[in-house]
Amino acid sequence: FGGGGGFGATAMAAECIDADPSDAPLSNSVVVFNDTTTLFNATLECADQDQQLQQQNEGQNIETAPVFLTQLENIMLGGFAGLFKTFLLMPLATWKYCSQQGKALPSSIGEWYRGVVPNASFMVPITILQIWSNGFIEKIVSRGGKRELSPAEKIGVAVAAGALSALLYGPLDLVIIQQQKLQLGLLATLSHIQKTYGISKFMRGIKACMVREAVYTGGYLGIAPVLSGILESSVPVFDHNPLLASLGGSVIAGIAASLVTHPVDTAKTNIQADIMGVQYANTRQAIVDIVEEEGIASLYKGGFARCMQVSASVFVLSDIRARALKLKSNLVKKAERQS
């Protein structure tokens, strides 16, 4: 009807109504109208199907693309986190040491940070090993990063990583304790232990150290992140506040880890000081003897300061790792959108 004007279209419509059904112009018009309607409906259906397929694909990408750090990224993260945590929390370490030794608190900033460089050189490789081990075991459990780990698996992986790190942490702890006892330099202490007691004595107290580090590392790499996620998704005050949720989860995990590990840590310190086993044969005997001689409270000497230190450490380390994972996840999603 285009191009004929309004009057011509009206007249043609009237003629079509009165015409015989077999008339050719009416038949052709009906066919064209029906074909156009069918094509329009088919176009709408295709558009709806494309939109649904796109939404399904986006949902599948979110579910099947868990983000893990590479081993190089874990090493870099462990180095930065260990260094940052050591310098930030050194005053808490000094407070714990003074509480355990019964000494007066420092009176100047420099005294609060005395020994921070040796402490950092000691803690950085330990933190690297813990985070690297966690990433290594994580990849095995997740079948090469193909699936997300369950909360129980995350905690189990972190506990295993902590126990593995004790193979380095235990001997280092023993050397430091013997160095303080003998008042010798580092190399002189290493030589004295090797010549006097033998290489096997470097592993004294290793079981107690494995328990301590398993619980501690399980706290900041497993329990704290899991609790933080639960708090943010289930408790209204933590909703859309990941920093507050991370703090809450870290405090709970840190307190629990301190209560469990402090008696073990006290016993470990005593049996590593008694390197020949003259007074304490093992961790269990050390705990029993300390309780009988000084009471159960002696197992928690300096416990409040250590509780503060562990809770702060768990918060700093778990939050840094969570931010690193979130950053990588955002970068991966951005790259996928651009491609």
C-alpha positions as CSV (number, residue, x, y, z in Angstrom):
1,F,0.0,0.0,0.0
2,G,3.0,2.4,0.2
3,G,3.2,5.4,-2.1
4,G,-0.6,5.5,-3.0
5,G,-1.8,7.9,-0.3
6,G,-4.3,7.4,2.4
7,F,-7.4,7.6,0.1
8,G,-6.1,5.0,-2.3
9,A,-5.2,2.6,0.5
10,T,-8.7,2.9,2.0
11,A,-10.4,2.3,-1.4
12,M,-8.1,-0.7,-2.1
13,A,-8.9,-2.2,1.3
14,A,-12.7,-1.8,0.6
15,E,-12.3,-3.5,-2.7
16,C,-10.4,-6.4,-1.1
17,I,-13.2,-7.0,1.4
18,D,-15.8,-7.2,-1.3
19,A,-13.7,-9.2,-3.7
20,D,-13.9,-12.9,-4.3
21,P,-11.6,-15.0,-2.0
22,S,-9.9,-16.4,-5.1
23,D,-8.9,-12.9,-6.2
24,A,-5.1,-12.8,-6.7
25,P,-4.3,-9.4,-5.1
26,L,-6.0,-10.4,-1.8
27,S,-4.3,-13.8,-1.8
28,N,-0.8,-12.3,-2.3
29,S,-1.4,-9.7,0.4
30,V,-2.3,-12.3,3.0
31,V,0.7,-14.4,2.1
32,V,3.1,-11.5,2.4
33,F,1.5,-10.5,5.8
34,N,1.8,-14.0,7.1
35,D,5.4,-14.4,6.0
36,T,6.4,-11.1,7.6
37,T,4.7,-12.0,10.9
38,T,6.4,-15.4,10.9
39,L,9.8,-13.9,10.2
40,F,9.3,-11.3,13.0
41,N,8.4,-13.9,15.5
42,A,11.3,-16.1,14.6
43,T,13.7,-13.1,15.0
44,L,12.4,-12.5,18.5
45,E,12.8,-16.2,19.4
46,C,16.4,-16.2,18.2
47,A,17.2,-13.1,20.2
48,D,15.7,-14.6,23.3
49,Q,17.7,-17.8,22.8
50,D,20.9,-15.9,22.2
51,Q,20.4,-13.9,25.4
52,Q,19.6,-17.1,27.4
53,L,22.7,-18.8,26.0
54,Q,24.9,-15.9,26.8
55,Q,23.6,-15.8,30.4
56,Q,24.3,-19.6,30.7
57,N,27.8,-19.2,29.4
58,E,28.5,-16.4,31.8
59,G,27.2,-18.5,34.7
60,Q,29.3,-21.4,33.6
61,N,32.5,-19.3,33.4
62,I,31.9,-18.0,36.9
63,E,31.4,-21.5,38.3
64,T,34.1,-23.4,36.5
65,A,36.9,-20.9,36.6
66,P,38.4,-20.8,40.1
67,V,41.4,-18.5,40.6
68,F,44.6,-19.8,42.1
69,L,48.0,-18.1,42.5
70,T,50.9,-19.5,40.6
71,Q,53.9,-20.8,42.6
72,L,55.9,-17.7,41.6
73,E,53.1,-15.5,42.8
74,N,52.9,-17.5,46.1
75,I,56.7,-16.9,46.6
76,M,56.4,-13.2,46.0
77,L,53.3,-12.9,48.2
78,G,55.0,-14.9,51.0
79,G,58.1,-12.6,50.9
80,F,56.1,-9.4,51.0
81,A,53.6,-10.7,53.6
82,G,56.4,-12.0,55.9
83,L,58.4,-8.8,55.6
84,F,55.4,-6.5,56.1
85,K,54.0,-8.6,59.1
86,T,57.4,-8.6,60.8
87,F,58.0,-4.9,60.7
88,L,54.3,-4.0,61.5
89,L,54.0,-6.4,64.4
90,M,57.5,-6.2,66.0
91,P,56.2,-4.3,69.0
92,L,53.9,-7.2,69.8
93,A,56.8,-9.7,69.5
94,T,58.8,-7.5,71.9
95,W,55.8,-7.3,74.3
96,K,55.5,-11.1,74.3
97,Y,59.2,-11.7,74.9
98,C,59.2,-9.2,77.9
99,S,56.1,-10.9,79.3
100,Q,57.6,-14.4,79.1
101,Q,60.9,-13.3,80.5
102,G,59.5,-11.1,83.2
103,K,61.4,-8.0,81.9
104,A,60.3,-4.4,81.9
105,L,58.8,-3.0,78.7
106,P,61.1,-0.8,76.5
107,S,61.0,2.9,77.0
108,S,61.8,4.0,73.4
109,I,60.7,3.2,69.8
110,G,64.2,1.9,68.9
111,E,64.1,-0.6,71.8
112,W,60.6,-1.8,70.7
113,Y,62.1,-2.6,67.3
114,R,65.4,-4.0,68.5
115,G,66.2,-7.2,66.6
116,V,63.7,-6.5,63.8
117,V,66.1,-7.2,60.9
118,P,67.3,-10.6,62.2
119,N,63.7,-11.4,63.0
120,A,62.6,-10.5,59.4
121,S,65.4,-12.6,57.9
122,F,64.1,-15.5,60.0
123,M,60.4,-15.0,59.3
124,V,60.4,-14.2,55.6
125,P,61.7,-17.6,54.4
126,I,59.3,-19.3,56.8
127,T,56.3,-17.4,55.5
128,I,57.4,-18.0,51.9
129,L,57.6,-21.8,52.6
130,Q,54.2,-21.8,54.2
131,I,52.4,-20.0,51.4
132,W,54.3,-21.8,48.7
133,S,53.5,-25.2,50.3
134,N,49.9,-24.2,50.6
135,G,49.7,-23.3,46.9
136,F,51.5,-26.5,45.9
137,I,49.2,-28.8,47.9
138,E,46.2,-26.7,46.8
139,K,47.0,-27.4,43.1
140,I,47.2,-31.1,43.8
141,V,43.9,-31.3,45.7
142,S,42.1,-29.1,43.1
143,R,43.4,-31.3,40.2
144,G,45.6,-28.6,38.7
145,G,43.3,-25.7,39.6
146,K,40.3,-27.2,37.8
147,R,37.8,-26.9,40.7
148,E,37.2,-24.8,43.8
149,L,38.2,-26.3,47.2
150,S,35.6,-26.9,49.9
151,P,36.0,-25.1,53.2
152,A,37.2,-28.4,54.8
153,E,39.8,-28.9,52.0
154,K,41.1,-25.3,52.4
155,I,41.7,-25.9,56.1
156,G,43.2,-29.3,55.6
157,V,45.6,-28.0,52.9
158,A,46.7,-25.1,55.2
159,V,47.3,-27.5,58.1
160,A,49.4,-29.7,55.9
161,A,51.4,-26.7,54.6
162,G,52.1,-25.6,58.2
163,A,53.3,-29.0,59.3
164,L,55.6,-29.1,56.2
165,S,57.1,-25.7,57.1
166,A,58.2,-27.1,60.5
167,L,60.9,-29.0,58.8
168,L,62.6,-25.7,58.3
169,Y,61.2,-23.8,61.3
170,G,62.1,-26.4,63.9
171,P,65.8,-26.4,63.3
172,L,65.9,-22.6,63.1
173,D,64.1,-22.3,66.4
174,L,66.5,-24.7,68.0
175,V,69.5,-22.8,66.8
176,I,68.1,-19.5,68.1
177,I,67.4,-21.0,71.5
178,Q,70.8,-22.6,71.7
179,Q,72.4,-19.3,70.5
180,Q,70.7,-17.4,73.4
181,K,71.7,-20.2,75.9
182,L,75.4,-20.4,74.7
183,Q,75.9,-16.7,74.0
184,L,77.6,-17.5,70.7
185,G,77.3,-16.2,67.2
186,L,75.2,-18.0,64.6
187,L,78.1,-19.9,62.8
188,A,79.7,-20.7,66.2
189,T,76.4,-22.1,67.4
190,L,75.8,-24.2,64.3
191,S,79.4,-25.6,64.6
192,H,79.0,-26.4,68.3
193,I,75.7,-28.3,67.8
194,Q,77.1,-30.3,65.0
195,K,80.3,-31.3,66.7
196,T,78.9,-31.8,70.2
197,Y,75.5,-33.4,69.6
198,G,75.5,-34.4,66.0
199,I,73.3,-33.4,63.0
200,S,70.3,-35.4,64.2
201,K,69.9,-33.0,67.2
202,F,68.8,-30.2,64.9
203,M,65.5,-32.0,64.6
204,R,64.9,-32.1,68.4
205,G,61.4,-30.9,69.2
206,I,60.3,-31.2,65.6
207,K,56.9,-32.9,66.4
208,A,55.9,-30.1,68.8
209,C,56.9,-27.6,66.1
210,M,54.8,-29.4,63.5
211,V,51.8,-29.2,65.8
212,R,52.3,-25.5,66.5
213,E,52.9,-24.5,62.8
214,A,50.1,-26.8,61.5
215,V,47.5,-25.0,63.8
216,Y,49.0,-21.5,63.2
217,T,49.2,-21.9,59.4
218,G,45.8,-23.6,59.3
219,G,44.5,-20.5,61.1
220,Y,45.7,-17.8,58.7
221,L,45.5,-19.8,55.4
222,G,42.4,-21.9,56.2
223,I,40.2,-21.1,59.2
224,A,40.3,-17.3,59.0
225,P,39.3,-17.1,55.3
226,V,36.6,-19.7,55.8
227,L,35.2,-17.9,58.9
228,S,35.4,-14.5,57.1
229,G,33.3,-15.8,54.2
230,I,30.7,-17.3,56.6
231,L,30.5,-14.0,58.6
232,E,30.2,-11.8,55.5
233,S,27.4,-14.0,54.0
234,S,25.5,-14.9,57.2
235,V,25.8,-12.1,59.8
236,P,24.2,-8.7,58.9
237,V,26.8,-6.5,60.5
238,F,29.5,-8.0,58.3
239,D,27.4,-7.9,55.1
240,H,29.3,-6.1,52.3
241,N,32.2,-5.4,54.7
242,P,35.0,-7.8,53.8
243,L,37.6,-6.0,56.0
244,L,35.5,-6.3,59.1
245,A,34.6,-9.9,58.3
246,S,38.3,-10.6,57.8
247,L,39.1,-9.0,61.2
248,G,36.4,-11.0,62.9
249,G,37.4,-14.3,61.4
250,S,41.1,-13.7,62.1
251,V,40.5,-12.8,65.8
252,I,38.5,-16.1,66.3
253,A,41.1,-18.2,64.4
254,G,44.0,-16.4,66.2
255,I,42.6,-16.9,69.7
256,A,41.8,-20.6,69.0
257,A,45.3,-21.2,67.6
258,S,46.9,-19.5,70.6
259,L,45.0,-21.5,73.2
260,V,45.8,-24.7,71.4
261,T,49.5,-24.1,70.6
262,H,50.8,-22.1,73.5
263,P,51.3,-25.1,75.9
264,V,53.0,-27.0,73.0
265,D,55.2,-24.0,72.2
266,T,56.3,-23.7,75.9
267,A,57.2,-27.4,76.0
268,K,59.0,-27.2,72.7
269,T,61.1,-24.3,73.9
270,N,62.1,-26.3,77.0
271,I,63.0,-29.5,75.2
272,Q,65.0,-27.6,72.6
273,A,66.9,-25.8,75.4
274,D,67.5,-29.3,76.9
275,I,69.1,-30.6,73.7
276,M,70.5,-33.8,75.2
277,G,67.2,-34.8,76.8
278,V,68.6,-34.8,80.3
279,Q,65.6,-33.2,81.9
280,Y,62.9,-33.8,79.2
281,A,62.7,-36.8,77.0
282,N,59.8,-35.6,74.8
283,T,57.0,-33.0,74.6
284,R,54.5,-34.9,76.7
285,Q,57.0,-35.3,79.6
286,A,57.9,-31.7,79.4
287,I,54.3,-30.6,79.7
288,V,53.6,-32.9,82.6
289,D,56.8,-31.9,84.5
290,I,56.2,-28.2,83.9
291,V,52.6,-28.5,85.3
292,E,53.8,-30.5,88.3
293,E,56.6,-28.0,89.1
294,E,55.0,-24.6,88.3
295,G,51.3,-25.2,87.8
296,I,49.2,-25.2,84.7
297,A,49.3,-21.4,84.5
298,S,53.0,-21.6,83.7
299,L,52.1,-23.2,80.3
300,Y,50.4,-19.9,79.4
301,K,53.1,-17.5,80.5
302,G,53.0,-14.6,78.1
303,G,49.9,-16.1,76.6
304,F,47.9,-12.9,76.3
305,A,50.7,-11.1,74.5
306,R,51.1,-14.1,72.2
307,C,47.4,-14.3,71.6
308,M,47.4,-10.7,70.5
309,Q,50.5,-11.3,68.3
310,V,49.0,-14.5,66.6
311,S,45.6,-12.8,66.0
312,A,47.3,-9.8,64.4
313,S,49.5,-12.0,62.3
314,V,46.6,-14.1,61.2
315,F,44.7,-11.0,60.2
316,V,47.6,-9.4,58.3
317,L,48.6,-12.5,56.4
318,S,45.1,-13.8,55.6
319,D,43.9,-10.3,54.5
320,I,47.0,-9.8,52.2
321,R,46.4,-13.1,50.6
322,A,42.7,-12.5,50.1
323,R,43.4,-9.2,48.5
324,A,46.0,-10.8,46.2
325,L,43.4,-13.4,45.1
326,K,40.7,-10.8,44.5
327,L,43.1,-8.7,42.5
328,K,44.0,-11.6,40.3
329,S,40.3,-12.6,39.9
330,N,39.5,-9.1,38.8
331,L,42.3,-9.1,36.3
332,V,41.2,-12.5,34.8
333,K,37.6,-11.3,34.5
334,K,38.8,-8.1,32.8
335,A,40.9,-10.0,30.3
336,E,38.0,-12.3,29.5
337,R,35.7,-9.4,28.8
338,Q,38.2,-7.8,26.5
339,S,38.7,-11.0,24.6
